[in-house]
Amino acid sequence: MKKDINFDQVEGVSVAIARSAGDTGEDVWNVYLLNTNPLPIENVLVTSKGYGIVDGEEVKTSVLRHMFEQVSEKSFVQIEPIDSAIFHINNEYWVSYYVDRKIYDKKFVFVPDSVVEENLIEIGMLQMRGVLHS
C-alpha cells in the first residue's frame, strides 16, 4: 500500500511550461520534465490532467499518462504539447520515478492563470522562456 512506501524528498526534478515559435511564427507551448540531478531517473511515469471552474461550471480534461524509460542526468524530455486555452484552469503533472531502485513521487500543479507573460523566465536548460515549477 502507498502508506507503506517511504517517499524521499524530490530534488533536481522540475516541470516547465515553455513557449517556442511555431513554423508560421505563432506561439507553441509544450510541457517539459527537467532532470538537473547528476544521475539519470528511470521508469518515469507522468500523469497529466486539467481541472477547475469556468463560468460556474466544473471543467475537467482527459487524464493522460506518459512513460519514459530514462531521463538522462542534466537533461530534459518533452512531456506533451499544451493549448494556452487551458491556462485558466489547474494543470497538474504527477511525476513518479526511480533512482537506484528507490521510488520518488511529486505532484506539480500550475494554478489558473500562472502561465502569463509577466511570470515567464528564461529556462537555461531549455533555452526558452516559460514557467518553471520545482
N, C-alpha and C positions, 0 to 999 in steps of 0.2 A: 504494500500500500504506500501511497505517496507520503504519508506521515512518517513512515519508517525509513525514508530515504533522506540522507543528510546532504542538503544542497549547500555548497560553499558559495561565498560571495562572487558574483560575476565581475571580472575586471578585464579591461582591454578589449571588450566586445561592445560595439555600438551599432545602432541602426540610424541611417540617414535618409532623408528625402531630399533629393538634389535635382537641380534643373540643368538641362543642356539645350542646345539649339537643334531643332529637327532639320530635315532636309530642305524644307522651304522657309527656314528661319523662325518657325513657331516654337514656343516653349514646350519641351518634353520633360516630364517628371518621371523619375524612377526611384525605387526604394533599394537601398544597398545595405548589406551586412559587412561591417568592418571588423577585422581582427588585427589589433595592434600588438598582440602578445608575441613573445619570441618563440612560441610553439604553435603548431597547427591545431585547429579544432576539428573534431571528427564527428561523423554521423550527426550532422546539423539538421535539425527539424525546425522550420519556421512556419507558424500558423498565423495567417493574417485575416482580419475582419474589420469592418467598419460598423459603427452604430451611433445612434444619437436621436435627437428630437428635432424635426424640421416642421415649422408651421403647426406645432402642436401634435404632430403625428410621429410615431416611432418609426425610425428608419434603420434597416439592417442590410448589410451587403452579404454576399456569399462568403463562406469561410473557405479560404484557400490554404493548401498545405504545400510546402516546398521542402525538398530534401537535397542536401549537398553532402557528398561523401566526405569531403575535406575542404576546409578553407585554410590555405597556407598561412604561415606566420607573416605578419605585416602586409596583409593583402585584403582584398575585398571581393565580394560577389554581388551581382545584381539579383535581388530577390524577385522583383516584379515591377512592371510599369504601374503608374498610378495616375488617375484622372484628377486634375485640380478641382473638378466639380464636387469631389467628396472631401475637400479640405475643411468643410464646415461641420463635419461630424468627427467623432473619435476614430482614429485609425490605429488599431492595435496589432502589434507583432510580438508573438510569444516565441522566444528562441530557446531551444534546448540543444545541448551539445556535450561531447565528451572530450576530456583531456586526460591522457594516461589512464583510461578506464574509469574515470571519475566523472559523474554527470553534473552539469551546470544548467541553470534554468532561470530565465528572466523575461518579464513582460515589459515591453516598451510601448507606451501609448502617446501618440501625438494628439493632443487635445484639440477641440474645434478651433479653427482659425489661428493655429500656431504656425502654420506654414504660410507666412506672408512676407512680403518684400523686406519689411523692417527687421525680421528675425533671421534673415539669411546671412550666413557667414561663409567664409572661404574654407572649404574642407580639403586640406592639403593632399591627403591620400587619394581623393577622387579627382582633384584639380577641377572642382566645380563648386558652385555656391549652393547652399542648402541649409536645412535644419538638421542638426546632429543631436541624437538622443543617446546618452550614455547611462 
